[in-house]
Amino acid sequence: MGCAENPDGSLSALMAALREEHSLLCERLLPAIESLMYKNAAEAGPTADDALLIRSKVLAFHADLARLFEREEKGMFPMLQRLEASTVISPCHAGMVKSRVRFAVIEQNPLTESLAKLKEATQACPAASCRGVLELLHEFEVILTRHLKLEREKLFPRAVELEGKLSGE
């Protein structure tokens, strides 16, 4: 993710990198985890209930993550693109980006908690095949952590700073 390392990247470049990670997480990694959990449940025998429980947690997590990413891509990102193209913000609109950023961070917090619970349930699964799921969950966690850090430490602060400049704050 080239622009993630570029501290001077535009909001648009940062959002493009984030969209790539949305795709990686929701279209590749989570479906791979779901598929492996389905296979685990079929092969687990007496531990099938554990594997099915974990799979249901994965599906719920996937749905929550997809909803969050959709809100970002259809709400937050278009708003930030308009902000980046603006030359001035009227006083009555000042603070909207800052407010939306605060709300976005609040929406993200349950994801990390859910992922931790999912990993905990997978670690407790006695089926040997759950170890492969743990490896994928670790990879997923690394990417999601990097993703959230990019939003919280680069994209969101830059957007709030730009909003302040454009509104004369």
C-alpha positions as a Python dict, from the first residue, in 0.01 Angstrom:
ca = {
    (1, 'M'): (0, 0, 0),
    (2, 'G'): (228, 272, -129),
    (3, 'C'): (44, 586, -26),
    (4, 'A'): (-6, 460, 329),
    (5, 'E'): (365, 514, 386),
    (6, 'N'): (355, 855, 215),
    (7, 'P'): (282, 1109, 489),
    (8, 'D'): (211, 1376, 226),
    (9, 'G'): (-45, 1172, 28),
    (10, 'S'): (-370, 1340, -66),
    (11, 'L'): (-699, 1243, 92),
    (12, 'S'): (-794, 1082, -241),
    (13, 'A'): (-475, 873, -249),
    (14, 'L'): (-531, 758, 109),
    (15, 'M'): (-892, 667, 34),
    (16, 'A'): (-786, 469, -274),
    (17, 'A'): (-547, 264, -58),
    (18, 'L'): (-820, 210, 200),
    (19, 'R'): (-1062, 92, -70),
    (20, 'E'): (-804, -166, -179),
    (21, 'E'): (-786, -294, 177),
    (22, 'H'): (-1167, -302, 200),
    (23, 'S'): (-1160, -534, -98),
    (24, 'L'): (-878, -749, 40),
    (25, 'L'): (-1047, -790, 377),
    (26, 'C'): (-1409, -841, 267),
    (27, 'E'): (-1369, -1010, -70),
    (28, 'R'): (-1065, -1231, -12),
    (29, 'L'): (-967, -1291, 350),
    (30, 'L'): (-1306, -1318, 519),
    (31, 'P'): (-1450, -1548, 251),
    (32, 'A'): (-1139, -1767, 284),
    (33, 'I'): (-1194, -1783, 661),
    (34, 'E'): (-1564, -1860, 612),
    (35, 'S'): (-1485, -2135, 363),
    (36, 'L'): (-1228, -2292, 593),
    (37, 'M'): (-1474, -2282, 884),
    (38, 'Y'): (-1740, -2451, 670),
    (39, 'K'): (-1489, -2720, 575),
    (40, 'N'): (-1386, -2752, 941),
    (41, 'A'): (-1747, -2803, 1048),
    (42, 'A'): (-1791, -3077, 787),
    (43, 'E'): (-1470, -3256, 889),
    (44, 'A'): (-1469, -3192, 1264),
    (45, 'G'): (-1699, -3470, 1376),
    (46, 'P'): (-1766, -3427, 1750),
    (47, 'T'): (-1623, -3075, 1743),
    (48, 'A'): (-1852, -2966, 1459),
    (49, 'D'): (-2060, -2757, 1699),
    (50, 'D'): (-1752, -2555, 1794),
    (51, 'A'): (-1662, -2500, 1429),
    (52, 'L'): (-2020, -2401, 1341),
    (53, 'L'): (-2033, -2156, 1631),
    (54, 'I'): (-1709, -1995, 1516),
    (55, 'R'): (-1835, -1986, 1157),
    (56, 'S'): (-2151, -1804, 1270),
    (57, 'K'): (-1930, -1550, 1452),
    (58, 'V'): (-1723, -1506, 1135),
    (59, 'L'): (-2037, -1446, 928),
    (60, 'A'): (-2167, -1189, 1178),
    (61, 'F'): (-1828, -1015, 1185),
    (62, 'H'): (-1817, -1011, 805),
    (63, 'A'): (-2163, -851, 791),
    (64, 'D'): (-2061, -583, 1044),
    (65, 'L'): (-1738, -508, 861),
    (66, 'A'): (-1911, -491, 522),
    (67, 'R'): (-2167, -244, 663),
    (68, 'L'): (-1891, -25, 806),
    (69, 'F'): (-1693, -26, 483),
    (70, 'E'): (-2007, 51, 282),
    (71, 'R'): (-2080, 353, 504),
    (72, 'E'): (-1722, 469, 453),
    (73, 'E'): (-1729, 425, 77),
    (74, 'K'): (-2078, 571, 23),
    (75, 'G'): (-2076, 838, 293),
    (76, 'M'): (-1743, 934, 445),
    (77, 'F'): (-1519, 901, 138),
    (78, 'P'): (-1744, 1101, -99),
    (79, 'M'): (-1772, 1372, 168),
    (80, 'L'): (-1393, 1386, 198),
    (81, 'Q'): (-1353, 1400, -179),
    (82, 'R'): (-1588, 1700, -190),
    (83, 'L'): (-1392, 1856, 96),
    (84, 'E'): (-1065, 1810, -91),
    (85, 'A'): (-1214, 1978, -398),
    (86, 'S'): (-1348, 2272, -196),
    (87, 'T'): (-1188, 2611, -161),
    (88, 'V'): (-1402, 2736, 128),
    (89, 'I'): (-1654, 2599, 377),
    (90, 'S'): (-1940, 2815, 499),
    (91, 'P'): (-1968, 2864, 875),
    (92, 'C'): (-2293, 2667, 887),
    (93, 'H'): (-2114, 2360, 746),
    (94, 'A'): (-1799, 2392, 955),
    (95, 'G'): (-1754, 2099, 1190),
    (96, 'M'): (-1947, 1844, 985),
    (97, 'V'): (-1633, 1650, 889),
    (98, 'K'): (-1504, 1655, 1245),
    (99, 'S'): (-1838, 1523, 1369),
    (100, 'R'): (-1851, 1247, 1106),
    (101, 'V'): (-1494, 1146, 1188),
    (102, 'R'): (-1583, 1112, 1557),
    (103, 'F'): (-1881, 896, 1461),
    (104, 'A'): (-1666, 681, 1227),
    (105, 'V'): (-1418, 604, 1507),
    (106, 'I'): (-1703, 510, 1739),
    (107, 'E'): (-1835, 273, 1469),
    (108, 'Q'): (-1492, 110, 1433),
    (109, 'N'): (-1438, 29, 1801),
    (110, 'P'): (-1673, -274, 1818),
    (111, 'L'): (-1487, -436, 1527),
    (112, 'T'): (-1166, -481, 1721),
    (113, 'E'): (-1360, -619, 2018),
    (114, 'S'): (-1550, -864, 1795),
    (115, 'L'): (-1232, -978, 1627),
    (116, 'A'): (-1069, -1042, 1965),
    (117, 'K'): (-1370, -1253, 2074),
    (118, 'L'): (-1360, -1442, 1745),
    (119, 'K'): (-990, -1521, 1790),
    (120, 'E'): (-1055, -1632, 2148),
    (121, 'A'): (-1334, -1868, 2040),
    (122, 'T'): (-1113, -2007, 1762),
    (123, 'Q'): (-825, -2067, 2002),
    (124, 'A'): (-1062, -2263, 2227),
    (125, 'C'): (-1180, -2480, 1938),
    (126, 'P'): (-1042, -2834, 1989),
    (127, 'A'): (-1049, -2917, 1617),
    (128, 'A'): (-702, -2928, 1466),
    (129, 'S'): (-833, -2754, 1156),
    (130, 'C'): (-911, -2440, 1361),
    (131, 'R'): (-538, -2365, 1364),
    (132, 'G'): (-553, -2268, 997),
    (133, 'V'): (-837, -2032, 1077),
    (134, 'L'): (-625, -1876, 1352),
    (135, 'E'): (-346, -1809, 1102),
    (136, 'L'): (-589, -1636, 866),
    (137, 'L'): (-742, -1440, 1154),
    (138, 'H'): (-396, -1320, 1255),
    (139, 'E'): (-325, -1203, 898),
    (140, 'F'): (-665, -1036, 893),
    (141, 'E'): (-598, -863, 1226),
    (142, 'V'): (-265, -725, 1105),
    (143, 'I'): (-426, -574, 795),
    (144, 'L'): (-732, -441, 982),
    (145, 'T'): (-510, -282, 1249),
    (146, 'R'): (-298, -114, 982),
    (147, 'H'): (-615, -3, 804),
    (148, 'L'): (-771, 154, 1115),
    (149, 'K'): (-440, 319, 1203),
    (150, 'L'): (-419, 475, 856),
    (151, 'E'): (-770, 614, 892),
    (152, 'R'): (-727, 735, 1249),
    (153, 'E'): (-374, 872, 1226),
    (154, 'K'): (-358, 1004, 871),
    (155, 'L'): (-687, 1032, 683),
    (156, 'F'): (-914, 1160, 959),
    (157, 'P'): (-671, 1416, 1110),
    (158, 'R'): (-587, 1554, 764),
    (159, 'A'): (-955, 1585, 680),
    (160, 'V'): (-1031, 1767, 1005),
    (161, 'E'): (-730, 1995, 954),
    (162, 'L'): (-839, 2074, 597),
    (163, 'E'): (-1193, 2145, 715),
    (164, 'G'): (-1052, 2389, 972),
    (165, 'K'): (-843, 2568, 711),
    (166, 'L'): (-1130, 2594, 465),
    (167, 'S'): (-1373, 2723, 727),
    (168, 'G'): (-1129, 2979, 864),
    (169, 'E'): (-1095, 2819, 1207),
}
